[in-house]
Amino acid sequence: MPTVWEHVVTSTDFPILTAHCRVIIGKAYYERYEVLPEAAIEAALALMLQLKLPRHSEGMLTPAEFPVNYFTVSEIEQWWPEEFAASFLHTTGKNLQSGQDYFWR
């Protein structure tokens, strides 16, 4: 299995918006927990929806704006560590270990 997966996710809010985003995930989010990469990505996307992040971003982003079109699961964990841990537990049934030592996973 590869070290990193890249998934393209399509979100449709018919008839107004269809958004595509690329999600990068390192194996530390699925191998050590014995889940599929899609489960960890689902946890990240569920959190993004819960936080009501915009589904599309254009142009230059400020440091305060999350890059929703292209991001890593690690970024989700870095921006919202407690919330992502809760989403990961809810989605996968597994407790996410502290990511402090694994932020570049």
All heavy atoms as an XYZ file, in Angstrom:
860
protein
N       0.848     -1.175      0.000
C       0.000      0.000      0.000
C       0.896      1.240      0.000
O       1.893      1.279      0.702
C      -0.896     -0.025      1.242
C      -2.108      0.844      1.118
S      -3.218      0.633      2.539
C      -4.601     -0.087      1.716
N       0.549      2.262     -0.741
C       1.385      3.459     -0.797
C       1.461      4.177      0.546
O       0.614      4.003      1.401
C       0.688      4.345     -1.829
C      -0.451      3.580     -2.361
C      -0.596      2.327     -1.595
N       2.471      5.003      0.696
C       2.637      5.796      1.911
C       1.608      6.914      1.978
O       1.135      7.270      3.042
C       4.049      6.406      1.944
O       4.986      5.335      1.874
C       4.276      7.191      3.198
N       1.262      7.477      0.836
C       0.328      8.604      0.775
C      -0.732      8.318     -0.282
O      -0.431      7.792     -1.343
C       1.070      9.911      0.412
C       0.114     11.052      0.216
C       2.093     10.248      1.474
N      -1.961      8.648      0.040
C      -3.070      8.545     -0.920
C      -3.537      9.941     -1.266
O      -3.588     10.821     -0.411
C      -4.253      7.794     -0.303
C      -4.092      6.330     -0.239
C      -3.544      5.612      0.789
C      -4.504      5.379     -1.216
N      -3.578      4.285      0.497
C      -4.165      4.106     -0.728
C      -5.106      5.481     -2.463
C      -4.423      2.948     -1.436
C      -5.367      4.314     -3.160
C      -5.026      3.072     -2.652
N      -3.944     10.124     -2.499
C      -4.577     11.378     -2.907
C      -5.961     11.021     -3.426
O      -6.112     10.183     -4.295
C      -3.781     12.061     -4.010
C      -4.429     13.343     -4.479
C      -3.615     14.058     -5.551
O      -2.492     13.634     -5.843
O      -4.128     15.038     -6.084
N      -6.966     11.638     -2.846
C      -8.356     11.403     -3.242
C      -8.954     12.692     -3.790
O      -8.709     13.762     -3.244
C      -9.198     10.942     -2.042
C      -8.858      9.581     -1.563
N      -9.499      8.460     -2.001
C      -7.926      9.150     -0.687
C      -8.991      7.409     -1.405
N      -8.034      7.802     -0.605
N      -9.743     12.568     -4.826
C     -10.503     13.705     -5.339
C     -11.938     13.515     -4.865
O     -12.544     12.470     -5.097
C     -10.440     13.792     -6.878
C     -11.306     14.946     -7.369
C      -9.011     13.956     -7.340
N     -12.449     14.513     -4.175
C     -13.788     14.451     -3.604
C     -14.648     15.506     -4.284
O     -14.228     16.638     -4.465
C     -13.741     14.721     -2.083
C     -15.130     14.679     -1.488
C     -12.820     13.731     -1.392
N     -15.857     15.108     -4.670
C     -16.800     16.037     -5.289
C     -17.947     16.271     -4.320
O     -18.536     15.335     -3.798
C     -17.340     15.474     -6.614
O     -16.233     15.227     -7.473
C     -18.294     16.439     -7.271
N     -18.254     17.530     -4.104
C     -19.351     17.928     -3.239
C     -20.352     18.712     -4.079
O     -19.977     19.659     -4.757
C     -18.815     18.806     -2.108
O     -19.873     19.422     -1.434
N     -21.588     18.307     -4.021
C     -22.609     18.986     -4.811
C     -23.686     19.553     -3.896
O     -24.229     18.849     -3.048
C     -23.253     18.012     -5.819
O     -22.223     17.463     -6.622
C     -24.271     18.704     -6.685
N     -23.948     20.824     -4.069
C     -25.039     21.496     -3.373
C     -25.992     21.940     -4.477
O     -26.037     23.099     -4.853
C     -24.499     22.672     -2.573
C     -25.557     23.292     -1.669
O     -26.670     22.742     -1.604
O     -25.265     24.314     -1.043
N     -26.694     20.960     -5.048
C     -27.503     21.177     -6.249
C     -28.547     22.245     -6.006
O     -29.157     22.264     -4.950
C     -28.168     19.858     -6.649
C     -28.918     19.948     -7.939
C     -28.243     19.906     -9.139
C     -30.289     20.101     -7.951
C     -28.926     20.001    -10.335
C     -30.975     20.193     -9.134
C     -30.285     20.140    -10.330
N     -28.810     23.122     -6.926
C     -28.203     23.278     -8.243
C     -27.108     24.333     -8.260
O     -26.616     24.711     -9.308
C     -29.374     23.729     -9.097
C     -30.164     24.599     -8.171
C     -29.999     23.968     -6.792
N     -26.708     24.803     -7.086
C     -25.851     25.981     -7.015
C     -24.374     25.682     -7.238
O     -23.715     26.353     -8.008
C     -26.032     26.678     -5.655
C     -27.490     27.055     -5.466
C     -25.142     27.890     -5.536
C     -27.840     27.455     -4.062
N     -23.826     24.694     -6.581
C     -22.381     24.559     -6.537
C     -21.953     23.107     -6.621
O     -22.535     22.241     -5.983
C     -21.867     25.149     -5.211
C     -20.398     25.003     -4.881
C     -19.562     25.865     -5.816
C     -20.148     25.402     -3.453
N     -20.959     22.859     -7.401
C     -20.262     21.583     -7.381
C     -18.804     21.909     -7.122
O     -18.204     22.695     -7.838
C     -20.400     20.822     -8.711
O     -21.786     20.538     -8.919
C     -19.622     19.526     -8.680
N     -18.262     21.350     -6.062
C     -16.880     21.644     -5.690
C     -16.058     20.365     -5.750
O     -16.532     19.294     -5.408
C     -16.835     22.232     -4.290
N     -14.839     20.508     -6.191
C     -13.893     19.400     -6.214
C     -12.739     19.768     -5.304
O     -12.245     20.888     -5.356
C     -13.364     19.154     -7.627
C     -14.439     18.867     -8.615
N     -15.023     17.632     -8.740
C     -15.055     19.657     -9.513
C     -15.941     17.678     -9.678
N     -15.989     18.910    -10.158
N     -12.314     18.840     -4.472
C     -11.138     19.101     -3.657
C     -10.256     17.863     -3.660
O     -10.729     16.750     -3.847
C     -11.504     19.517     -2.232
S     -12.384     18.288     -1.284
N      -8.983     18.100     -3.503
C      -8.010     17.015     -3.411
C      -7.597     16.884     -1.955
O      -7.234     17.868     -1.312
C      -6.794     17.305     -4.274
C      -7.113     17.293     -5.734
C      -5.841     17.396     -6.569
N      -6.151     17.484     -7.976
C      -6.400     16.444     -8.759
N      -6.390     15.231     -8.264
N      -6.677     16.605    -10.031
N      -7.670     15.650     -1.467
C      -7.338     15.373     -0.076
C      -6.158     14.409     -0.057
O      -6.217     13.343     -0.665
C      -8.533     14.744      0.676
C      -8.189     14.540      2.134
C      -9.783     15.592      0.517
N      -5.103     14.790      0.615
C      -3.911     13.961      0.750
C      -3.926     13.353      2.152
O      -4.174     14.050      3.137
C      -2.616     14.798      0.588
C      -2.667     15.671     -0.662
C      -1.389     13.898      0.617
C      -2.727     14.937     -1.954
N      -3.648     12.054      2.226
C      -3.643     11.380      3.525
C      -2.421     10.482      3.638
O      -2.119      9.724      2.720
C      -4.941     10.578      3.745
C      -4.924      9.891      5.109
C      -5.190      9.602      2.623
C      -6.241      9.287      5.512
N      -1.719     10.588      4.755
C      -0.566      9.737      5.038
C      -1.008      8.450      5.706
O      -2.058      8.387      6.351
N      -0.191      7.414      5.570
C      -0.569      6.097      6.083
C      -0.710      6.052      7.603
O      -1.376      5.168      8.130
C       0.400      5.035      5.602
C       1.793      5.133      6.172
C       2.664      4.018      5.634
C       4.075      4.118      6.194
N       4.899      3.032      5.704
N      -0.130      7.020      8.308
C      -0.256      7.031      9.765
C      -1.701      7.223     10.211
O      -2.045      6.910     11.346
C       0.618      8.127     10.361
N      -2.553      7.733      9.315
C      -3.960      7.929      9.660
C      -4.815      6.700      9.409
O      -5.969      6.664      9.825
C      -4.555      9.106      8.881
C      -4.123     10.431      9.436
C      -3.138     11.168      8.805
C      -4.676     10.933     10.598
C      -2.722     12.382      9.305
C      -4.262     12.142     11.110
C      -3.287     12.863     10.467
O      -2.878     14.058     10.984
N      -4.300      5.714      8.698
C      -5.131      4.537      8.463
C      -4.445      3.228      8.837
O      -5.090      2.348      9.393
C      -5.649      4.487      7.017
C      -4.614      4.558      5.925
C      -4.019      3.412      5.431
C      -4.252      5.775      5.373
C      -3.079      3.482      4.419
C      -3.322      5.860      4.355
C      -2.734      4.704      3.880
O      -1.810      4.771      2.873
N      -3.144      3.069      8.597
C      -2.486      1.795      8.901
C      -2.485      1.487     10.388
O      -2.858      0.395     10.792
C      -1.045      1.790      8.374
C      -0.939      1.390      6.942
C       0.498      1.169      6.507
O       1.443      1.382      7.307
O       0.676      0.792      5.342
N      -2.050      2.429     11.191
C      -1.923      2.153     12.625
C      -3.276      1.931     13.287
O      -3.369      1.341     14.348
C      -1.128      3.250     13.317
C      -1.900      4.539     13.466
C      -1.096      5.683     13.981
N      -0.323      5.336     15.135
C       0.530      6.142     15.725
N       0.723      7.338     15.251
N       1.187      5.779     16.788
N      -4.354      2.414     12.669
C      -5.699      2.251     13.236
C      -6.487      1.141     12.543
O      -7.634      0.890     12.900
C      -6.468      3.577     13.147
C      -5.759      4.674     13.888
C      -5.046      5.651     13.209
C      -5.772      4.714     15.275
C      -4.368      6.651     13.886
C      -5.100      5.708     15.966
C      -4.393      6.668     15.261
O      -3.727      7.654     15.936
N      -5.868      0.539     11.524
C      -6.491     -0.549     10.765
C      -7.852     -0.137     10.201
O      -8.847     -0.833     10.352
C      -6.598     -1.808     11.621
C      -5.244     -2.324     12.071
C      -5.315     -3.555     12.949
O      -6.401     -3.867     13.480
O      -4.270     -4.195     13.113
N      -7.862      1.025      9.548
C      -9.055      1.509      8.856
C      -8.660      1.835      7.419
O      -7.479      1.957      7.096
C      -9.663      2.760      9.539
C     -10.096      2.440     10.960
C      -8.719      3.938      9.515
N      -9.638      1.963      6.568
C      -9.379      2.364      5.196
C      -9.069      3.853      5.134
O      -9.585      4.626      5.955
C     -10.593      2.066      4.316
C     -10.953      0.592      4.137
C     -12.270      0.457      3.388
C      -9.827     -0.126      3.397
N      -8.258      4.284      4.159
C      -7.984      5.719      4.026
C      -9.266      6.535      3.901
O      -9.369      7.642      4.439
C      -7.150      5.808      2.749
C      -6.543      4.464      2.578
C      -7.527      3.498      3.168
N     -10.261      5.979      3.219
C     -11.522      6.696      3.034
C     -12.208      7.020      4.357
O     -12.896      8.037      4.474
C     -12.473      5.885      2.147
C     -12.014      5.750      0.714
C     -11.040      4.595      0.466
O     -10.611      3.927      1.423
O     -10.697      4.368     -0.705
N     -12.038      6.171      5.373
C     -12.669      6.425      6.673
C     -12.064      7.659      7.343
O     -12.787      8.481      7.913
C     -12.527      5.199      7.574
N     -10.753      7.794      7.275
C     -10.104      8.963      7.865
C     -10.456     10.227      7.082
O     -10.651     11.298      7.664
C      -8.591      8.760      7.906
N     -10.557     10.105      5.765
C     -10.960     11.249      4.946
C     -12.400     11.636      5.255
O     -12.734     12.813      5.342
C     -10.761     10.938      3.453
C      -9.257     10.878      3.150
C     -11.449     11.981      2.577
C      -8.925     10.405      1.764
N     -13.252     10.645      5.467
C     -14.636     10.926      5.842
C     -14.690     11.708      7.148
O     -15.472     12.653      7.286
C     -15.411      9.620      5.986
C     -16.854      9.806      6.361
C     -17.603      8.500      6.536
O     -17.163      7.473      6.002
O     -18.653      8.521      7.219
N     -13.831     11.361      8.107
C     -13.782     12.091      9.383
C     -13.380     13.543      9.154
O     -13.953     14.455      9.755
C     -12.810     11.413     10.343
N     -12.408     13.765      8.267
C     -11.965     15.129      7.965
C     -13.079     15.925      7.289
O     -13.351     17.068      7.653
C     -10.727     15.097      7.083
N     -13.739     15.311      6.304
C     -14.806     16.012      5.589
C     -16.011     16.267      6.491
O     -16.651     17.322      6.401
C     -15.215     15.220      4.350
C     -14.133     15.116      3.270
C     -14.580     14.170      2.163
C     -13.791     16.479      2.709
N     -16.317     15.317      7.360
C     -17.428     15.515      8.298
C     -17.164     16.712      9.197
O     -18.064     17.519      9.451
C     -17.639     14.247      9.135
N     -15.920     16.842      9.645
C     -15.577     17.991     10.479
C     -15.690     19.289      9.696
O     -16.210     20.288     10.200
C     -14.164     17.840     11.054
C     -13.676     19.012     11.900
C     -14.604     19.279     13.082
C     -12.261     18.770     12.368
N     -15.222     19.275      8.451
C     -15.319     20.486      7.627
C     -16.770     20.914      7.448
O     -17.092     22.100      7.506
C     -14.663     20.240      6.273
C     -13.152     20.093      6.359
S     -12.403     19.611      4.804
C     -12.655     21.100      3.853
N     -17.655     19.950      7.249
C     -19.079     20.274      7.113
C     -19.648     20.782      8.435
O     -20.439     21.718      8.462
C     -19.859     19.054      6.619
C     -19.589     18.655      5.178
C     -20.253     17.319      4.860
C     -20.048     19.731      4.209
N     -19.248     20.153      9.529
C     -19.714     20.583     10.845
C     -19.275     22.018     11.139
O     -20.035     22.810     11.696
C     -19.172     19.644     11.919
C     -19.565     20.030     13.328
C     -18.883     19.159     14.370
O     -18.340     18.103     14.073
N     -18.908     19.606     15.593
N     -18.049     22.356     10.742
C     -17.529     23.710     10.963
C     -18.063     24.724      9.950
O     -17.790     25.915     10.056
C     -15.998     23.700     10.903
C     -15.286     22.899     11.984
C     -13.798     22.802     11.688
C     -15.531     23.521     13.351
N     -18.798     24.213      8.964
C     -19.388     25.040      7.904
C     -18.327     25.848      7.162
O     -18.502     27.044      6.880
C     -20.477     25.947      8.470
C     -21.618     25.148      9.046
C     -22.736     26.000      9.550
C     -23.805     25.053     10.084
N     -24.937     25.699     10.591
N     -17.215     25.167      6.844
C     -16.184     25.812      6.044
C     -16.711     26.022      4.635
O     -17.521     25.230      4.145
C     -14.927     24.937      5.986
C     -14.193     24.714      7.298
C     -12.990     23.801      7.070
C     -13.750     26.024      7.900
N     -16.271     27.069      3.960
C     -16.706     27.254      2.571
C     -16.260     26.064      1.732
O     -15.234     25.453      2.002
C     -16.004     28.536      2.133
C     -15.007     28.845      3.167
C     -15.335     28.073      4.400
N     -17.041     25.737      0.710
C     -16.725     24.573     -0.119
C     -15.810     24.892     -1.279
O     -15.436     24.009     -2.020
C     -18.015     23.957     -0.646
C     -18.846     23.386      0.465
C     -20.000     22.630     -0.097
N     -20.890     22.253      0.984
C     -21.985     21.593      0.809
N     -22.352     21.239     -0.402
N     -22.741     21.282      1.826
N     -15.454     26.144     -1.422
C     -14.586     26.520     -2.529
C     -13.828     27.775     -2.136
O     -14.359     28.646     -1.468
C     -15.415     26.779     -3.790
C     -14.590     27.037     -5.004
N     -13.836     26.061     -5.604
C     -14.388     28.158     -5.718
C     -13.213     26.579     -6.650
N     -13.537     27.853     -6.736
N     -12.574     27.848     -2.553
C     -11.790     29.060     -2.319
C     -11.075     29.422     -3.611
O     -10.731     28.556     -4.396
C     -10.790     28.858     -1.176
O      -9.953     27.762     -1.445
N     -10.895     30.690     -3.820
C     -10.244     31.161     -5.041
C      -9.200     32.203     -4.694
O      -9.299     32.892     -3.690
C     -11.269     31.796     -5.986
C     -12.241     30.814     -6.572
C     -13.199     31.474     -7.557
O     -12.911     32.584     -8.017
O     -14.230     30.859     -7.838
N      -8.219     32.347     -5.577
C      -7.225     33.404     -5.443
C      -6.315     33.215     -4.253
O      -6.139     32.121     -3.746
N      -5.741     34.295     -3.841
C      -4.807     34.282     -2.714
C      -5.577     34.072     -1.408
O      -6.570     34.740     -1.160
C      -4.052     35.612     -2.644
C      -3.178     35.882     -3.854
S      -1.770     34.777     -3.942
C      -0.805     35.379     -2.589
N      -5.076     33.163     -0.611
C      -5.677     32.902      0.688
C      -4.838     33.561      1.774
O      -3.613     33.572      1.695
C      -5.762     31.406      0.957
C      -6.590     30.577     -0.014
C      -6.517     29.114      0.367
C      -8.026     31.044     -0.028
N      -5.501     34.065      2.777
C      -4.786     34.599      3.931
C      -4.443     33.433      4.854
O      -5.031     32.352      4.741
C      -5.645     35.629      4.694
O      -6.726     34.939      5.314
C      -6.164     36.713      3.774
N      -3.528     33.634      5.796
C      -3.204     32.551      6.731
C      -4.392     32.098      7.572
O      -4.392     30.998      8.106
C      -2.114     33.159      7.615
C      -1.502     34.217      6.779
C      -2.626     34.765      5.934
N      -5.417     32.919      7.666
C      -6.598     32.569      8.453
C      -7.614     31.751      7.666
O      -8.606     31.303      8.218
C      -7.259     33.841      8.980
N      -7.400     31.554      6.373
C      -8.336     30.804      5.533
C      -7.810     29.400      5.278
O      -6.657     29.225      4.894
C      -8.538     31.511      4.192
C      -9.212     32.850      4.304
C      -9.291     33.540      2.958
O      -8.227     33.948      2.449
O     -10.408     33.643      2.428
N      -8.664     28.424      5.478
C      -8.265     27.035      5.246
C      -8.377     26.725      3.752
O      -9.379     27.042      3.119
C      -9.150     26.077      6.047
C      -8.664     24.663      5.978
C      -7.592     24.270      6.769
C      -9.228     23.752      5.114
C      -7.115     22.971      6.700
C      -8.749     22.464      5.040
C      -7.693     22.075      5.842
N      -7.368     26.066      3.162
C      -7.379     25.769      1.726
C      -8.264     24.567      1.390
O      -7.782     23.446      1.219
C      -5.903     25.475      1.438
C      -5.392     24.907      2.725
C      -6.138     25.634      3.811
N      -9.558     24.774      1.270
C     -10.499     23.665      1.106
C     -10.371     22.932     -0.226
O     -10.843     21.808     -0.341
C     -11.967     24.126      1.286
C     -12.204     24.622      2.697
C     -12.350     25.161      0.265
N      -9.742     23.515     -1.210
C      -9.645     22.853     -2.516
C      -8.536     21.812     -2.570
O      -8.558     20.926     -3.412
C      -9.414     23.876     -3.628
C     -10.585     24.813     -3.772
O     -11.637     24.598     -3.210
N     -10.392     25.876     -4.508
N      -7.544     21.932     -1.698
C      -6.391     21.041     -1.738
C      -5.774     21.041     -0.345
O      -5.225     22.054      0.105
C      -5.382     21.565     -2.762
C      -4.234     20.630     -3.043
C      -4.329     19.681     -4.050
C      -3.048     20.705     -2.324
C      -3.277     18.825     -4.329
C      -1.993     19.858     -2.589
C      -2.109     18.917     -3.597
O      -1.070     18.072     -3.863
N      -5.887     19.939      0.374
C      -5.386     19.916      1.740
C      -5.015     18.495      2.151
O      -5.368     17.534      1.480
C      -6.422     20.487      2.719
C      -7.695     19.700      2.786
C      -7.851     18.678      3.703
C      -8.737     19.980      1.919
C      -9.026     17.943      3.747
C      -9.915     19.256      1.963
C     -10.059     18.232      2.882
N      -4.299     18.404      3.266
C      -3.965     17.101      3.836
C      -4.813     16.868      5.083
O      -5.266     17.832      5.729
C      -2.479     17.033      4.228
O      -2.244     17.960      5.281
C      -1.570     17.325      3.041
N      -5.007     15.618      5.422
C      -5.721     15.290      6.658
C      -4.918     15.829      7.846
O      -5.484     16.291      8.831
C      -5.965     13.769      6.759
C      -6.550     13.394      8.116
C      -6.890     13.310      5.637
N      -3.617     15.821      7.718
C      -2.752     16.371      8.759
C      -3.072     17.845      9.035
O      -3.049     18.288     10.183
C      -1.288     16.212      8.347
O      -0.442     16.908      9.194
N      -3.367     18.612      7.988
C      -3.720     20.019      8.186
C      -5.000     20.154      9.002
O      -5.107     21.036      9.858
C      -3.901     20.732      6.848
C      -2.603     21.012      6.129
C      -2.848     21.633      4.774
O      -3.357     20.934      3.873
O      -2.540     22.833      4.625
N      -5.972     19.294      8.721
C      -7.218     19.317      9.498
C      -6.892     19.099     10.970
O      -7.379     19.812     11.845
C      -8.197     18.227      8.995
C      -8.656     18.507      7.573
C      -9.374     18.057      9.949
C      -9.710     19.564      7.446
N      -6.047     18.107     11.233
C      -5.685     17.818     12.624
C      -4.916     18.975     13.261
O      -5.097     19.280     14.439
C      -4.859     16.541     12.708
C      -4.543     16.154     14.145
C      -3.698     14.911     14.270
O      -3.129     14.450     13.265
O      -3.602     14.405     15.400
N      -4.072     19.641     12.497
C      -3.301     20.759     13.037
C      -4.189     21.966     13.342
O      -3.988     22.640     14.351
C      -2.202     21.164     12.058
C      -1.099     20.136     11.951
C      -0.131     20.482     10.857
O       0.398     21.589     10.822
N       0.100     19.553      9.947
N      -5.149     22.244     12.482
C      -6.027     23.403     12.679
C      -7.026     23.161     13.810
O      -7.337     24.067     14.569
C      -6.780     23.726     11.391
C      -5.994     24.494     10.383
C      -4.797     24.142      9.814
C      -6.344     25.738      9.802
N      -4.396     25.090      8.906
C      -5.337     26.086      8.874
C      -7.431     26.595      9.941
C      -5.370     27.245      8.111
C      -7.463     27.750      9.179
C      -6.446     28.064      8.284
N      -7.579     21.951     13.870
C      -8.639     21.634     14.837
C      -8.348     20.283     15.493
O      -9.042     19.294     15.247
C      -9.993     21.584     14.126
C     -10.337     22.847     13.433
C     -10.803     24.007     13.991
C     -10.234     23.115     12.024
N     -10.992     24.961     13.017
C     -10.652     24.445     11.797
C      -9.838     22.355     10.914
C     -10.691     25.024     10.545
C      -9.859     22.932      9.663
C     -10.283     24.256      9.480
N      -7.345     20.201     16.373
C      -6.929     18.900     16.913
C      -8.010     18.167     17.717
O      -8.241     16.975     17.491
C      -5.716     19.226     17.775
C      -5.686     20.699     17.934
C      -6.522     21.293     16.842
N      -8.668     18.842     18.637
C      -9.678     18.169     19.469
C     -10.897     17.787     18.641
O     -11.443     16.693     18.784
C     -10.105     19.064     20.645
C      -9.008     19.326     21.659
C      -8.106     20.494     21.256
O      -8.496     21.304     20.391
O      -6.995     20.588     21.811
N     -11.318     18.692     17.780
C     -12.501     18.430     16.965
C     -12.252     17.278     15.985
O     -13.121     16.440     15.769
C     -12.914     19.686     16.193
C     -13.373     20.829     17.080
C     -12.239     21.759     17.519
O     -11.057     21.360     17.432
O     -12.543     22.877     17.970
N     -11.053     17.237     15.404
C     -10.753     16.143     14.474
C     -10.672     14.816     15.214
O     -11.161     13.800     14.721
C      -9.461     16.394     13.699
C      -9.143     15.264     12.755
C      -9.970     14.998     11.672
C      -8.053     14.442     12.968
C      -9.705     13.938     10.812
C      -7.780     13.390     12.119
C      -8.608     13.131     11.034
N     -10.082     14.814     16.406
C     -10.015     13.574     17.188
C     -11.422     13.047     17.474
O     -11.680     11.845     17.372
C      -9.245     13.803     18.485
N     -12.350     13.953     17.797
C     -13.734     13.546     18.059
C     -14.401     13.025     16.789
O     -15.116     12.020     16.818
C     -14.527     14.714     18.640
N     -14.169     13.688     15.671
C     -14.740     13.246     14.396
C     -14.161     11.895     13.977
O     -14.875     11.020     13.481
C     -14.485     14.300     13.314
O     -15.083     13.930     12.098
N     -12.860     11.717     14.182
C     -12.205     10.449     13.852
C     -12.791      9.319     14.691
O     -13.088      8.244     14.172
C     -10.691     10.584     14.096
C      -9.873      9.462     13.531
C      -9.453      9.487     12.220
C      -9.507      8.383     14.314
C      -8.684      8.466     11.683
C      -8.745      7.354     13.811
C      -8.330      7.386     12.483
N     -12.986      9.552     15.983
C     -13.573      8.552     16.865
C     -14.998      8.216     16.426
O     -15.374      7.045     16.340
C     -13.568      9.041     18.316
C     -14.264      8.136     19.334
C     -13.592      6.774     19.418
C     -14.281      8.811     20.704
N     -15.778      9.245     16.121
C     -17.167      9.033     15.700
C     -17.241      8.243     14.385
O     -18.085      7.376     14.230
C     -17.873     10.381     15.545
C     -19.286     10.261     15.086
N     -20.307      9.856     15.912
C     -19.845     10.472     13.873
C     -21.430      9.817     15.227
N     -21.178     10.195     13.978
N     -16.350      8.556     13.458
C     -16.390      7.933     12.134
C     -15.789      6.532     12.113
O     -16.327      5.637     11.487
C     -15.651      8.818     11.106
O     -16.241     10.111     11.127
C     -15.744      8.252      9.712
N     -14.664      6.350     12.808
C     -13.939      5.079     12.720
C     -14.103      4.187     13.938
O     -13.785      2.999     13.878
C     -12.425      5.329     12.540
O     -11.907      5.931     13.727
C     -12.148      6.197     11.333
N     -14.534      4.776     15.059
C     -14.612      4.007     16.292
C     -13.260      3.850     16.968
O     -13.121      3.094     17.923
N     -12.250      4.574     16.495
C     -10.883      4.474     17.028
C     -10.475      5.806     17.640
O     -10.780      6.866     17.107
C      -9.883      4.124     15.923
C     -10.266      2.965     15.055
C      -9.907      1.651     15.686
C     -10.288      0.521     14.738
N      -9.577     -0.687     14.985
N      -9.766      5.734     18.764
C      -9.224      6.942     19.389
C      -7.952      7.345     18.672
O      -7.011      6.550     18.587
C      -8.916      6.705     20.867
C     -10.144      6.775     21.726
O     -10.904      7.732     21.638
N     -10.366      5.759     22.543
N      -7.923      8.557     18.172
C      -6.753      9.087     17.494
C      -5.693      9.430     18.534
O      -5.971     10.135     19.497
C      -7.148     10.342     16.706
C      -6.131     10.935     15.768
C      -5.836      9.968     14.633
C      -6.641     12.240     15.204
N      -4.494      8.915     18.345
C      -3.412      9.232     19.268
C      -2.942     10.652     19.005
O      -3.094     11.171     17.909
C      -2.267      8.244     19.089
C      -2.669      6.837     19.446
C      -1.561      5.842     19.164
O      -0.460      6.205     18.790
N      -1.871      4.576     19.346
N      -2.363     11.267     20.002
C      -1.888     12.637     19.870
C      -1.029     12.787     18.633
O      -0.104     12.028     18.409
C      -1.081     13.043     21.098
O      -0.454     14.278     20.874
N      -1.337     13.780     17.828
C      -0.618     14.000     16.588
C       0.585     14.906     16.744
O       1.255     15.214     15.769
N       0.874     15.326     17.963
C       1.958     16.270     18.179
C       3.271     15.806     17.549
O       4.001     16.591     16.988
C       2.152     16.487     19.684
C       2.876     17.746     20.033
C       2.134     18.996     19.578
O       0.911     19.023     19.573
N       2.858     20.022     19.217
N       3.543     14.521     17.611
C       4.784     13.990     17.044
C       4.631     13.576     15.591
O       5.593     13.161     14.974
C       5.256     12.781     17.850
C       5.532     13.133     19.295
O       5.957     14.274     19.557
O       5.308     12.277     20.168
N       3.428     13.669     15.058
C       3.165     13.137     13.718
C       2.553     14.164     12.784
O       1.868     13.804     11.857
C       2.212     11.942     13.810
C       2.773     10.808     14.620
C       2.338     10.582     15.908
C       3.731      9.961     14.084
C       2.840      9.539     16.656
C       4.238      8.925     14.828
C       3.793      8.713     16.105
O       4.292      7.676     16.846
N       2.749     15.452     13.028
C       2.088     16.453     12.206
C       2.470     16.383     10.739
O       1.774     16.900      9.899
C       2.346     17.864     12.733
C       1.372     18.271     13.794
C       1.724     19.205     14.742
C       0.106     17.743     13.854
C       0.838     19.604     15.721
C      -0.798     18.126     14.829
C      -0.424     19.045     15.753
N       3.545     15.747     10.412
C       3.945     15.655      9.008
C       3.618     14.288      8.442
O       4.208     13.827      7.509
C       5.424     16.008      8.855
C       5.677     17.330      9.472
C       6.406     17.573     10.593
C       5.140     18.586      9.072
N       6.375     18.913     10.909
C       5.593     19.560      9.983
C       4.308     19.002      8.037
C       5.264     20.906      9.885
C       3.985     20.341      7.947
C       4.457     21.277      8.862
N       2.611     13.634      9.015
C       2.221     12.308      8.535
C       1.316     12.407      7.344
O       0.591     13.286      7.108
C       1.580     11.486      9.640
C       0.392     12.140     10.331
C      -0.087     11.268     11.439
N      -0.899     12.039     12.373
C      -1.379     11.547     13.478
N      -1.140     10.326     13.829
N      -2.109     12.267     14.281
